[in-house]
Amino acid sequence: MEWTREEFAAAVAEHSRSMYRAARAVLDSDADAQDAVAQAVLQGWQSLDALRDKAAVRPWLVRIAVNCAYAQRRRQGRVVYLDDLAQEPAAPEPPRYDGLWEAVSALPPDRRAAVVLFYYEDMGVEEIARCLGIPRGTVKSRLSRARKQLKEMLCDEEGSYGTV
């Protein structure tokens, strides 16, 4: 099927929020996620002929955004700032999370991506598996581990949940 420029622009406009959320789930900053989405739009336009089913444009664009985000993460490598290397306190306090999104943002990138796509983007397990290029069972285990980790992160000393 042939896509027009206007059709592609409309699809990007409709799904840009999903693309951003997926990229932000992998990356640590808003600016990096925006860069990944911009790269994904370019790659999507360049490989538009590969998309056969117009109805599958959302997972296709989100997958490209996730792939761009992971590629950007690999390019950046691990950066350690000298200011952050101050002497460690003797007994660091466990971090407190004031809200659900803050806790989700603190998850490891692979779990965070699964949670964002499942709960925030309403994608099913099968769609997430295709989007991330992983087996369905891996998606399920990431979601399960993320739920357990979020529960631990959001529970205070008395065992009650924090502000969500």
ZIDAUR-V510251 format. One record per residue. N is the residue number from 1. RES is the residue in three letters. SS is DSSP state (a for helix, b for strand, c for the rest). PHI is phi in degrees with one decimal (* if undefined). BURIAL is 1 if it has 24 or more other C-alpha atoms within 12 Angstrom, else 0. Layout:
BEGIN
((N & RES & SS & PHI & BURIAL) (N & RES & SS & PHI & BURIAL))
END
This chain:
BEGIN
((1 & MET & c & * & 0) (2 & GLU & c & -90.8 & 0) (3 & TRP & c & -100.3 & 0) (4 & THR & c & -91.4 & 0) (5 & ARG & a & -59.4 & 0) (6 & GLU & a & -67.0 & 0) (7 & GLU & a & -64.0 & 0) (8 & PHE & a & -66.1 & 1) (9 & ALA & a & -61.8 & 0) (10 & ALA & a & -65.6 & 0) (11 & ALA & a & -64.8 & 1) (12 & VAL & a & -64.8 & 1) (13 & ALA & a & -62.1 & 0) (14 & GLU & a & -68.9 & 0) (15 & HIS & a & -110.8 & 1) (16 & SER & a & -63.8 & 1) (17 & ARG & a & -64.9 & 1) (18 & SER & a & -64.0 & 1) (19 & MET & a & -62.7 & 1) (20 & TYR & a & -64.1 & 1) (21 & ARG & a & -60.0 & 1) (22 & ALA & a & -65.1 & 1) (23 & ALA & a & -67.2 & 1) (24 & ARG & a & -67.3 & 1) (25 & ALA & a & -66.3 & 1) (26 & VAL & a & -90.9 & 1) (27 & LEU & c & -102.0 & 1) (28 & ASP & c & -95.4 & 1) (29 & SER & c & -139.6 & 0) (30 & ASP & a & -62.9 & 0) (31 & ALA & a & -62.7 & 0) (32 & ASP & a & -64.6 & 1) (33 & ALA & a & -65.2 & 1) (34 & GLN & a & -63.7 & 1) (35 & ASP & a & -62.9 & 1) (36 & ALA & a & -64.3 & 1) (37 & VAL & a & -66.0 & 1) (38 & ALA & a & -60.6 & 1) (39 & GLN & a & -64.0 & 1) (40 & ALA & a & -65.2 & 1) (41 & VAL & a & -62.2 & 1) (42 & LEU & a & -62.2 & 0) (43 & GLN & a & -64.0 & 0) (44 & GLY & a & -62.1 & 1) (45 & TRP & a & -63.2 & 1) (46 & GLN & a & -69.2 & 0) (47 & SER & c & -114.1 & 0) (48 & LEU & a & -60.9 & 1) (49 & ASP & a & -65.1 & 0) (50 & ALA & a & -74.1 & 0) (51 & LEU & c & -84.2 & 0) (52 & ARG & c & -90.5 & 0) (53 & ASP & c & -108.0 & 0) (54 & LYS & a & -62.5 & 0) (55 & ALA & a & -70.4 & 0) (56 & ALA & a & -95.0 & 0) (57 & VAL & a & -66.6 & 1) (58 & ARG & a & -62.5 & 1) (59 & PRO & a & -62.8 & 1) (60 & TRP & a & -64.7 & 1) (61 & LEU & a & -66.1 & 1) (62 & VAL & a & -65.0 & 1) (63 & ARG & a & -63.3 & 1) (64 & ILE & a & -61.5 & 1) (65 & ALA & a & -63.0 & 1) (66 & VAL & a & -63.7 & 1) (67 & ASN & a & -61.6 & 1) (68 & CYS & a & -65.1 & 1) (69 & ALA & a & -64.8 & 1) (70 & TYR & a & -64.5 & 1) (71 & ALA & a & -63.8 & 0) (72 & GLN & a & -64.5 & 1) (73 & ARG & a & -61.4 & 1) (74 & ARG & a & -65.6 & 0) (75 & ARG & a & -63.4 & 0) (76 & GLN & a & -69.6 & 0) (77 & GLY & c & 64.1 & 0) (78 & ARG & c & -97.7 & 0) (79 & VAL & c & -106.3 & 0) (80 & VAL & c & -119.5 & 0) (81 & TYR & c & -87.3 & 0) (82 & LEU & a & -61.6 & 0) (83 & ASP & a & -62.4 & 0) (84 & ASP & a & -79.5 & 0) (85 & LEU & a & -91.7 & 0) (86 & ALA & c & -60.4 & 0) (87 & GLN & c & -59.8 & 0) (88 & GLU & c & -76.2 & 0) (89 & PRO & c & -66.4 & 0) (90 & ALA & c & -60.7 & 0) (91 & ALA & c & -131.4 & 0) (92 & PRO & c & -65.7 & 0) (93 & GLU & c & -79.1 & 0) (94 & PRO & c & -66.9 & 0) (95 & PRO & c & -66.1 & 0) (96 & ARG & c & -108.9 & 0) (97 & TYR & c & -115.6 & 1) (98 & ASP & c & -80.9 & 0) (99 & GLY & c & -151.3 & 0) (100 & LEU & a & -62.6 & 1) (101 & TRP & a & -62.8 & 0) (102 & GLU & a & -62.0 & 0) (103 & ALA & a & -68.4 & 1) (104 & VAL & a & -60.9 & 1) (105 & SER & a & -64.5 & 1) (106 & ALA & c & -86.9 & 1) (107 & LEU & c & -67.5 & 1) (108 & PRO & c & -59.3 & 0) (109 & PRO & a & -53.3 & 1) (110 & ASP & a & -67.8 & 1) (111 & ARG & a & -71.6 & 1) (112 & ARG & a & -60.0 & 1) (113 & ALA & a & -61.9 & 1) (114 & ALA & a & -63.3 & 1) (115 & VAL & a & -64.4 & 1) (116 & VAL & a & -62.9 & 1) (117 & LEU & a & -67.2 & 1) (118 & PHE & a & -76.1 & 1) (119 & TYR & a & -91.2 & 1) (120 & TYR & a & -94.1 & 0) (121 & GLU & c & -106.8 & 1) (122 & ASP & c & 54.3 & 0) (123 & MET & c & -88.4 & 1) (124 & GLY & c & -81.6 & 0) (125 & VAL & a & -59.9 & 1) (126 & GLU & a & -61.0 & 0) (127 & GLU & a & -66.0 & 1) (128 & ILE & a & -65.0 & 1) (129 & ALA & a & -59.1 & 1) (130 & ARG & a & -65.6 & 1) (131 & CYS & a & -64.2 & 1) (132 & LEU & a & -90.2 & 1) (133 & GLY & c & 70.5 & 1) (134 & ILE & c & -129.7 & 0) (135 & PRO & c & -66.6 & 0) (136 & ARG & a & -58.8 & 0) (137 & GLY & a & -61.1 & 0) (138 & THR & a & -67.6 & 0) (139 & VAL & a & -60.8 & 1) (140 & LYS & a & -61.5 & 1) (141 & SER & a & -69.6 & 0) (142 & ARG & a & -64.2 & 1) (143 & LEU & a & -64.7 & 1) (144 & SER & a & -63.6 & 0) (145 & ARG & a & -65.4 & 0) (146 & ALA & a & -66.0 & 1) (147 & ARG & a & -59.6 & 1) (148 & LYS & a & -62.5 & 0) (149 & GLN & a & -65.7 & 0) (150 & LEU & a & -63.8 & 1) (151 & LYS & a & -61.3 & 1) (152 & GLU & a & -64.7 & 1) (153 & MET & a & -68.5 & 1) (154 & LEU & a & -95.3 & 1) (155 & CYS & b & -88.1 & 1) (156 & ASP & c & -94.4 & 0) (157 & GLU & c & -58.8 & 0) (158 & GLU & c & -80.1 & 0) (159 & GLY & c & 90.5 & 0) (160 & SER & c & -94.4 & 0) (161 & TYR & b & -79.0 & 0) (162 & GLY & c & -78.3 & 0) (163 & THR & c & -67.3 & 0) (164 & VAL & c & -116.5 & 0))
END
